[in-house]
């Protein structure tokens, strides 16, 4: 259970007249009804078998650029800075920025990772008992630049990882896969993106649609050491049943042709896709995931979630529906940090039928 032993202790930065917070529009209290800037940070203490004890901090800054309408989408910068006693490092700064009253959208991540990952093999018949670990070291840059017309966004997507794989199990599954192949290299790809977005809120919507379709290329002309093409679609629909009662549906599908690095294969088992399975539990060139959530109020800022997910991976797209899907289910709690923009703290527990479960603590909903 990758997240079972993670302990998050929340605290808020208090802003009086200090030099750190001289902008009086910056609100650090979570009790705000106006669309103002908001900063939340919290320390993290965790223990995992592959990391030993780990320490760090995480949080987010939600804001609007100067001159933006109060009805425009809020921009958000998240951060996670962690170090473990096994000398592993996670520096991650995801962001989603809106300017010109939502006509421009910039989304991506700056990061550096030196982390231990699990590998179970490739395909949907891999066994949990065959789990082995490897260390990956890489800087990361991800960037979407999108322009809005009506409810559609059009633009480019860039992904860069300078990947170095170390500490592979001798005579293990991964060593056999990488036999006579590079142990890492440059992943540098460029994609065309089309998005449809009719959500009433970008965080925790109650109605509308969101569809992200992508044609993505890694090749020598994009400065990549790997050559492959990826087609994907990420779609969600939200149905308001009653006041704060919402049904959410999600579908993710991707197909890869070519020769990607195994790490860049589509996968499920994550805080977003089929919660409950260990991180990156199933990987292959093709993936199909279906998820649904029922979101309901509990008391004031507290809400509840019940979810179900089913997914599959396969070497060819036709085999996705011919082999057995893996399913998970679970419950979660939400605490509203910002009522206006509906930013929420998320705590989920996902359970699988045969492989146990996992806890997740993060910001914003899974989809």
C-alpha positions, 0 to 999 in steps of 0.5 A: 500500500504505497500511500497507507503510511503517509501522514499529512499534517496540515498547517496554514501560513499566517499572513499579517503584515510580514514582508512575505505577504505584503499583497493584501489580496493574498488570503491564506485563510481557507474561510473565504467567499471571494475569489482571492488568492490563496496559499496552503502548505503542509509538511509531509512525513512518510515511510515506505519500504522502498524509500525508508523515512521521507520528509518534505512539504507540499501545497498550492497557490491559487490566484488570478493574474492582475486584471483578470475577471473574477469570473475567469478560471483561477490559476494554480501552482502546486509544489511537492518537495521531498527527501528520503533517507534512501537519498531519493528526491522529489521536486515537482511544481505542476501548474495550470495558468489562465490569462486573457479571461480564459482565452490562453491556458498554460498547463504543465510541470517543472520537476526533478525526480530521483525515486524508486519505482515498482515494476511488475512486467508488461501486460495485464497478466503480470503477478504482484509477487513478481514485483521488483524495484528500480531507481530512475533519475530525471529532470522533467518539463511538461507544457501545454500551450492552448488557445480558446475558441468558444468552448474549445482549446487548441494548441501544442503539448511538449514533454521532456524527461532525461531518463536514467535507470539505475539499481535494476534487479540482477536477472530480473524482469526489467533487466531482461526487457532492457537486454541490449537496449539503452537504460534510459535516454531522452524522451522529448515529444511534441503533440497536437491537442484539442480540448472541449471544456463546458464545465461550470468549475474546473475544480470539482465541477457539477455539470458539463463535459471535458474532453482532451484528445491528443496526437503525440510524437516522439522522434529524432526530429523532436530530439528524442532517443525513442520513436513512437506515436501516441493517440489518446482521449481523456473524457469526463462528464458531470451530471448534477443530481441535486444541490451538491450531489453529482455523478461524474463519469470518466474514460481514458484510452490511449494507443501507442505504435512504435518503440517507447521506453517501457516507463513511457507506456500507458499505465493504471494504478495511481491517484487518478486512474483505478485507485487501489492498485499499486503505483504503475501496476499494469502497463502496456501499449494500449489502455482503456479505463472507465471510472465513475464517482458519486459526490455528495455533501456531508456537513458544511465544508466536508463532502463524501465520494464513492467511486468505482473503476475498471481498467485494462492494458494490452499489446494491441487495441483489439485485445483490450476487450478480449481480456479481463478488466481489473476493477477497484472501488472505494470511498473518499472524503473532501474538505473544501479549501476555497468555496468560490473556486471549489479547491478541495483536499482529497483523501481516498481509500481504494480497494481491489478484489485480490491485491489489497488497497491504497490510501491517497492524500492530495489536492483536487479530484481524480477527474 
